[in-house]
């Protein structure tokens, strides 16, 4: 069994970030897209903490607190917008929104 | 401590004003006038305070994470001016669209605070928070016409893109933190001056992600696809704020982020040439997309969206010039200021059209305007001339200045391309004038009505455009003296 190394966590965080990005691009449900954004932000949190550990600094840990705050605010606004859309279109499907185009 | 408060005064006034405006709008829900006056008073105080302290030396506060300098002060003053003009000019539009709520005003103020902190931030994490403080109210304001599905769509598109961009920026910041051990600009700059660090891959990846995030924000092609949709769907004054406030703040931040590492240090040559090549390519693509697609647009807001994409192209020329030794960012600032003064007037004019239900304002709505309203036609013409870069308007000098700085750094072929693009896109700006003057009014054309304050804002904007077009030297000289902060 190999010893635990910080770079493994970096790989995990990049993989999770890519899953979030793919979810954002591929999924059509807006709620799932919001979740994907959260996934991306949390992947970055993991990344910050790992680098913090590698550098023996506290900065990364502090950053995570700020990112979590911003993520909470962002999902609040996002859900509000999705509700506003649901009221008009009775759907949370991103395929339904194509009124604006060239 | 006292000195910190003094240095931060304009920002503190704005922050306090947001709380007062929020409080006022909660206490008097049925009337939006108190919130409106509170917002106006806040912005006037903020702007005056920023201008008064303009000559003071730059100072870093909060352990060096924010630097209050002449750059951030003049930009905060500009943002306050934009806010004042759009509050005065957008009033009637909001009433006509039945979305005149007092929440509009504190959201607008929060956007201005975010933009003001973003241009002063010297730490990637503070920058991220400021970016989100600016963006979150912007998503809400874009969806402010709650009962209109097009406004919902614009808000959702803006939000999903903005959320992803924020995460990408943050991943880049994490990589930079991993490579350099700090998120502060001066520490990163000092790190990049060490001989062993040149071309560090982790740093390069982080820098790339951070820049991509801001290229999306400024909508440089090929990162522009969201912009026309968001512009079209958002309420017109909000589109105006996005096109001026958000664009200026994002572009200045983009320039500062490009200069994050010490690119002139030996060892970074290949990295510098890669950055230059990318900026050059982005400039070409933005100019071509912006000026070719704009010709085909019928909806005026989409037309201005493509216009701002081509503005990103011209600004990329300025960024490219700033990458050469001894060049500052004055050409970028001069261009942004000139663009803002014309764009404020244009969007307020656009907001003067009577709502027409499903479709937005289209070119056909302008037909025969000269008979209905000669003054409005004249105002439209001056502002469109400035956008097209005609002489005797500020648009001419700002373009000329940016071309001059590019020629001076050996980018002559790019300048020729940019000048050709300017000629091509001039057609798109002059055609509306032709429709207003030469064509009989279309039976379906919208009615236009401004109201005193809206017309006042447009006239202020036209006076600025013409005055700075005839006497640009003072502005250029002043902005030349502003250093890029590291």
Contacts between the chains, C-beta under 8 A, distances in Angstrom:
chain1	res1	chain2	res2	distance
A	10	B	178	7.7
A	17	B	167	7.4
A	17	B	171	5.9
A	20	B	167	7.2
A	21	B	164	7.1
A	24	B	160	6.9
A	24	B	164	5.7
A	30	B	156	6.6
A	30	B	160	7.7
A	33	B	160	5.8
A	34	B	163	7.7
A	37	B	160	7.5
A	37	B	163	4.1
A	37	B	164	6.4
A	37	B	167	6.2
A	40	B	164	7.0
A	40	B	167	3.7
A	40	B	168	7.8
A	40	B	171	7.6
A	41	B	166	7.7
A	41	B	167	5.3
A	41	B	170	6.8
A	43	B	171	7.5
A	44	B	167	6.3
A	44	B	170	4.5
A	44	B	171	5.0
A	44	B	174	5.4
A	47	B	171	6.7
A	47	B	174	4.1
A	47	B	175	7.6
A	47	B	178	7.4
A	48	B	174	5.0
A	48	B	177	6.7
A	50	B	178	7.8
A	51	B	174	6.3
A	51	B	177	5.3
A	51	B	178	3.8
A	54	B	178	7.0
A	55	B	178	7.7
A	55	B	181	4.7
A	57	B	181	6.5
A	59	B	177	7.0
A	59	B	182	7.2
A	59	B	183	6.4
A	60	B	174	7.8
A	60	B	177	6.4
A	63	B	125	5.0
A	63	B	177	7.7
A	63	B	183	7.1
A	66	B	125	6.0
A	66	B	128	7.6
A	66	B	129	5.9
A	67	B	128	7.6
A	67	B	170	6.5
A	70	B	128	7.2
A	70	B	129	6.3
A	70	B	132	4.8
A	70	B	166	7.6
A	73	B	132	7.0
A	73	B	136	6.0
A	74	B	132	6.7
A	74	B	136	6.5
A	74	B	163	5.9
A	74	B	166	7.3
A	77	B	136	5.1
A	77	B	139	5.6
A	77	B	140	6.1
A	77	B	159	6.9
A	78	B	139	7.8
A	78	B	159	5.6
A	78	B	163	6.8
A	80	B	140	7.3
A	81	B	139	6.4
A	81	B	140	7.5
A	81	B	143	5.4
A	81	B	152	7.0
A	81	B	155	4.9
A	81	B	156	5.5
A	81	B	159	5.5
A	82	B	156	7.0
A	84	B	143	5.8
A	84	B	146	5.1
A	84	B	152	5.4
A	84	B	155	7.4
A	85	B	149	7.3
A	85	B	152	4.1
A	85	B	153	7.3
A	85	B	155	7.9
A	85	B	156	5.8
A	87	B	146	7.6
A	88	B	147	6.7
A	88	B	148	7.6
A	88	B	149	4.5
A	88	B	152	5.8
A	89	B	149	5.8
A	89	B	152	7.4
A	94	B	156	7.6
A	94	B	160	7.9
A	97	B	149	7.7
A	97	B	152	7.4
A	97	B	153	4.3
A	97	B	156	6.2
A	97	B	157	7.3
A	98	B	153	7.8
A	99	B	149	6.1
A	99	B	150	5.0
A	99	B	153	5.6
A	99	B	233	7.8
A	100	B	150	5.9
A	100	B	153	5.6
A	100	B	154	6.6
A	100	B	157	7.7
A	100	B	228	7.7
A	100	B	229	4.1
A	100	B	232	5.2
A	100	B	233	5.3
A	101	B	229	7.1
A	102	B	228	7.1
A	102	B	296	7.8
A	102	B	297	7.9
A	102	B	302	7.3
